[in-house]
Amino acid sequence: MKPTQITGRLWVLRNPAGQLYDDIDTDMIFHNRYLHITDVAQMGQYALDNLRGWEDFAGRAEPGDLVMAGKNFGAGSSRQQAVDCFRALGVGALIAESFGAIYKRNAINSGLPILSLPDLTRCAADFQNGDTLQVDFVTGELRRNGATRYAGQPFSQVQMDIYQAGDLFAYGGRR
């Protein structure tokens, strides 16, 4: 059984002005110039390399790291590679104030943990790159550096079932 609580090093996606990035679209996450790549394991090296200030993210990220962004993360197309690049890097979870609808469904179907933190804009200054963040998928609670608590949205039962199975295909095969 996969863990329902994880701890990881945090990456807070801020724009050059220091504000939490909103409306990061799938082309910023995984640029269309790499769409010829079909091996998921090769996709991670290009994660966020079209997002200003984050072009070198893939080279700095480590398995288990957590990524935080603002509103509407994954806006735009249904580009599955924009989910798969994070899976290839071993990102532990994506946390955002909100997610683009198609991106959210693709992430859930792929078993990539995503968690919405509805008040993130209000408390964004609390989070810094390198913070240790504990995330509980059952309760939605986030703990920053072992102390400060934040209320995120817990996984739905279907999201948890797909996550535990590994992805939507494995979940469907269990039924």
C-alpha positions as CSV (number, residue, x, y, z in Angstrom):
1,M,0.0,0.0,0.0
2,K,1.3,3.5,-0.9
3,P,1.8,6.0,1.9
4,T,-1.0,8.4,2.6
5,Q,1.4,10.8,4.3
6,I,4.6,12.0,2.7
7,T,7.4,14.4,3.6
8,G,9.5,16.2,1.1
9,R,11.6,19.3,0.2
10,L,9.5,22.1,-1.2
11,W,9.9,24.0,-4.4
12,V,7.7,27.1,-4.5
13,L,7.2,28.3,-8.1
14,R,7.5,32.1,-8.0
15,N,7.8,34.4,-10.9
16,P,10.7,36.8,-11.3
17,A,8.8,39.4,-9.3
18,G,8.7,37.0,-6.4
19,Q,5.0,36.3,-6.6
20,L,3.5,32.8,-6.7
21,Y,3.1,31.7,-10.3
22,D,-0.5,31.5,-11.5
23,D,-1.8,30.0,-14.8
24,I,1.2,27.8,-15.5
25,D,0.1,26.1,-18.7
26,T,1.1,22.8,-20.0
27,D,3.5,24.4,-22.5
28,M,5.4,26.0,-19.7
29,I,5.5,22.6,-17.9
30,F,6.5,20.5,-20.9
31,H,7.2,22.5,-24.0
32,N,5.8,21.3,-27.4
33,R,9.3,21.1,-28.8
34,Y,9.7,17.9,-26.8
35,L,6.5,16.2,-27.9
36,H,8.5,13.7,-30.0
37,I,9.7,12.1,-26.8
38,T,7.6,9.1,-26.0
39,D,9.7,7.4,-23.3
40,V,8.3,8.7,-19.9
41,A,11.6,8.2,-18.2
42,Q,13.2,10.8,-20.6
43,M,10.5,13.4,-20.0
44,G,11.6,14.5,-16.5
45,Q,14.7,16.4,-17.8
46,Y,12.5,18.9,-19.5
47,A,10.1,19.6,-16.7
48,L,9.4,23.4,-16.3
49,D,12.2,24.3,-18.8
50,N,9.8,26.7,-20.5
51,L,8.9,28.5,-17.3
52,R,10.8,31.7,-16.8
53,G,13.2,31.4,-13.8
54,W,12.7,27.6,-13.6
55,E,14.5,26.4,-16.7
56,D,17.0,24.4,-14.5
57,F,14.4,22.8,-12.2
58,A,14.8,19.3,-13.5
59,G,18.5,19.4,-12.8
60,R,17.9,20.5,-9.2
61,A,14.9,18.3,-8.3
62,E,15.2,15.1,-6.4
63,P,12.8,12.2,-6.0
64,G,10.3,12.9,-3.3
65,D,10.4,16.7,-3.7
66,L,7.2,18.6,-3.6
67,V,6.2,21.4,-6.0
68,M,3.9,24.3,-5.1
69,A,2.2,26.8,-7.5
70,G,-0.6,29.3,-7.5
71,K,-4.0,29.2,-9.2
72,N,-4.9,27.2,-12.3
73,F,-1.8,25.0,-12.5
74,G,-1.7,23.0,-15.7
75,A,-4.0,25.2,-17.6
76,G,-4.4,24.7,-21.3
77,S,-4.1,21.5,-23.3
78,S,-4.6,17.9,-22.4
79,R,-0.9,17.3,-22.8
80,Q,-0.2,14.1,-20.7
81,Q,3.6,14.8,-20.9
82,A,3.0,17.7,-18.5
83,V,2.0,15.1,-15.8
84,D,4.5,12.5,-16.9
85,C,7.5,14.7,-16.6
86,F,6.9,15.1,-12.9
87,R,6.3,11.4,-12.5
88,A,9.6,10.7,-14.3
89,L,11.4,13.0,-11.8
90,G,9.8,11.2,-8.9
91,V,8.0,14.3,-7.6
92,G,6.1,13.4,-4.4
93,A,3.2,15.7,-5.0
94,L,2.0,18.8,-6.6
95,I,0.3,21.4,-4.4
96,A,-1.5,24.4,-5.9
97,E,-4.4,26.7,-5.0
98,S,-6.2,25.2,-8.0
99,F,-5.5,23.0,-11.0
100,G,-6.7,23.2,-14.6
101,A,-9.6,20.7,-15.0
102,I,-8.0,18.5,-17.6
103,Y,-4.6,18.6,-15.9
104,K,-6.2,17.6,-12.6
105,R,-7.9,14.6,-14.2
106,N,-4.8,13.5,-16.0
107,A,-2.7,13.7,-12.8
108,I,-5.3,11.7,-10.8
109,N,-5.6,9.1,-13.6
110,S,-1.8,8.8,-13.7
111,G,-1.6,8.3,-9.9
112,L,0.4,11.6,-9.4
113,P,-0.6,13.0,-6.1
114,I,-2.0,16.5,-6.4
115,L,-3.5,18.5,-3.5
116,S,-5.4,21.8,-3.6
117,L,-4.7,24.4,-0.9
118,P,-7.6,26.9,-1.4
119,D,-6.1,29.7,0.7
120,L,-2.6,29.4,-0.8
121,T,-2.6,33.0,-2.2
122,R,-3.2,34.3,1.3
123,C,-0.5,32.3,3.0
124,A,2.0,32.0,0.1
125,A,4.7,34.1,1.9
126,D,4.9,31.4,4.6
127,F,6.4,28.9,2.1
128,Q,10.0,29.0,1.0
129,N,12.1,26.8,-1.3
130,G,13.8,24.1,0.8
131,D,11.1,24.0,3.5
132,T,10.2,20.5,4.7
133,L,6.6,19.9,4.0
134,Q,4.5,17.0,5.4
135,V,1.4,16.2,3.4
136,D,-1.5,14.0,4.5
137,F,-3.6,12.9,1.6
138,V,-6.4,11.6,3.8
139,T,-7.0,14.7,5.8
140,G,-5.5,17.3,3.4
141,E,-3.4,18.7,6.2
142,L,0.0,20.2,5.3
143,R,2.7,20.9,7.9
144,R,5.5,23.3,7.2
145,N,8.8,22.5,8.9
146,G,7.0,20.2,11.3
147,A,4.9,22.9,12.9
148,T,2.7,25.3,11.1
149,R,-0.5,23.6,9.8
150,Y,-2.5,24.4,6.7
151,A,-5.9,22.9,5.6
152,G,-5.8,21.5,2.0
153,Q,-8.5,19.5,0.3
154,P,-8.2,15.7,1.1
155,F,-8.2,13.2,-1.7
156,S,-11.6,12.0,-2.7
157,Q,-12.2,8.3,-2.4
158,V,-11.7,7.7,-6.1
159,Q,-8.5,9.8,-6.2
160,M,-7.2,7.7,-3.3
161,D,-8.2,4.4,-4.9
162,I,-6.5,5.3,-8.2
163,Y,-3.4,6.6,-6.3
164,Q,-3.2,3.3,-4.3
165,A,-3.6,1.2,-7.4
166,G,-0.8,3.1,-9.2
167,D,-2.9,4.6,-12.0
168,L,-6.3,4.4,-13.6
169,F,-5.5,1.4,-15.7
170,A,-4.3,-0.6,-12.7
171,Y,-7.4,0.6,-10.7
172,G,-9.7,-0.6,-13.5
173,G,-7.9,-3.9,-13.6
174,R,-8.6,-4.5,-9.9
175,R,-12.3,-4.1,-10.2
